[in-house]
Amino acid sequence: MERITKADHACAVAAAAAHDFNNELTVILSTVSASIQALEPGHPARPHLFDLQRAAQRCARKSSGLLRFGVQRRNHPVGASLDSLLTD
């Protein structure tokens, strides 16, 4: 069994969390985009939806950065669930 250092474990946890978070952001961004398209241009909710969209896009960029960091840290990325990494 491969020995995982604390740094490797932290990177694996960060990458798994970023992956899960990115999946949730995909749902949020899709829903917000559909809502923006469904509303009339002058609808009072549209500015709030655009704010949500920008915030979710910023989070997606941060999540992508965490994923890249995790992959760069390990030579051989290992598929694992976030729950299994947190219980080890």
N, C-alpha and C positions, 0 to 999 in steps of 0.2 A: 504494500500500500504506500502510495506517495505521501511523504510527510509534508504537511502544509504549514508554512510559517504564519505567524500572526499577521504579518503584512499581506501575505497572499490571501489569508482568510478574510481580512478586512476588504481587500479588493474584490474578492468573489461576492461578498455580501453586498457591497456597493453596486456591483454590476447586476446582480440579481434584483436588487431593489429598483435600480434604474430601469431595468427591463419591465418589471411589473408596473412601475409608475408610468412608463412610456405607453404601455397598453391602455391604461386608464385615460391618459391624455388623448389618445387617439379617439376614444369614445367621446370625450368632452369636446374636442375640436370638431368632430363630425356633427355632433348635435348642435353646437353653436353655429356652425356654418349653415346647416339646414334651417335653423331658426332665423338667421339673418336673411336668407333667401326667401323665406316664407312671409316675412313681414313687409309691409309697405315701406317705401323709403322714408316717410316722415313719422313712422311709428316711434313713440317715446321709449320703447325698450331697446331699439337698435343701438344707440350709443353704449348702453350697458353691455350688450352682447359683443360689441367690438372691443370693449375693455376686457371682457372675459377671454375673448379670442387672443388678444395680445398677451395677456398674462399666461395663458396656457401655452402659447408659442414660446415665451421666455422659459417656462418650465421645461418644455420639450428640448430646447437647446441645452439647458443644464443637464438634463437626463442623458442626452447624447454624449455630453462631455464625460459624465461618469462611466458610461458604457465604454467609450474609447479608452479611458484611463484603465479600467479593469482589464480590457483586452491587451493593452500594451504591457501591463504588469505581468501577465502570465503568457508564457510561450504557447501553452496548449489550453485554450479556453475549455472549461468543463461545464457541461449543462447541469444545472442544479436548481432546485426550487429554493426560493428565499426562506421558506419555513425550515427546510432541512439544514441550511447553512446557519440559521439562527439557533438551532437546537444542538448543534455540534459543540 
